[in-house]
Amino acid sequence: SSNLKKLIPDGTVLHDVTMEGSCAVINVSNEFLNYENDQNKLKIINSIVETLTNLKEVDSIKFLINGEQNENLSEVYVKNKE
């Protein structure tokens, strides 16, 4: 649909996804940080968290940038339980 909008920044490379217990650790390239603003950052994070926590093995998400923690994505993200 032409109404859909791509959230993940161009050039982002997914290096790997590993599990630490029930936490999915997503290792991406630094292009992932090229989001437009904090609102867009939250949309990206929420989209990924909402998708992956639907898997029974995944309770939370942690992001790495080129294998390293980054101050912009330093939290462990969990699904918002409403």
N, C-alpha and C positions, 0 to 999 in steps of 0.2 A: 504494500500500500504506500502511496505517496505521503500518507500522514505519519508513517513511521520514521523515526530519527535514530541514526547511529549514535551510540553513547561512547563507546570505547575509542579513544583517540587514534587517528591514523598512524600507522607504523608500529603500533604496539605488538610485541612478540610475546607469546606465551612460552616461557622456557620449560616449565614443568609444574605439575601439581602433585604434592605429596601429602600424606596424612600424618598428623601427630595426634594420636588418639582419635578423637572425633572432630578434630580441627583440620580443615583443608587448608594447606599452605600453598598459595598461588604465587609463583615466581614469574614476574613479567619484566619486560624491558622498561627503561626509563621514559619512553614515549607515553607510557600509561599516565604519567604525571602531567601531561599536556592538556588537562581538562580546562574548560573555559573559566570556571568560577567554582566557588564552594558548593553552590546548589547543584551544579553539574557533577561534581565529585560525589555528592551524596546519591544522586540518581544512579551513577555507575556502580557504586558500592552496594546500594540497595538492590539493584537488578541482579548482581552476581550473588549476593547473600540469599535473596529470596529464591533464586533458582537452585543453588547448590544445597541449601539446607532442606530442600524437598527430598533429597536422598537420605534414607534412614541412617546411613553411616556418618552423616555430617551434621554437627551441631553449631559449628562456628567457622569463621574464615579469617585467615591472616594473610596479608599481602607482603611479599618481598619484591624489591626492585633490584634486578640483577643479582639475586642471591643475598641481598642485604636488607636489614630493616631500614625504613625510611621514616623520618619524623612526620611527614605528611600522611602516612598510612600506618601509624605505629600501634593502633588498637587491634584487638581481636574483636571481630564483628559477629554479632549473633542476630538471629531472626527476631524481628519485632513481634512479640506475642501480644495480640490484641484481644 
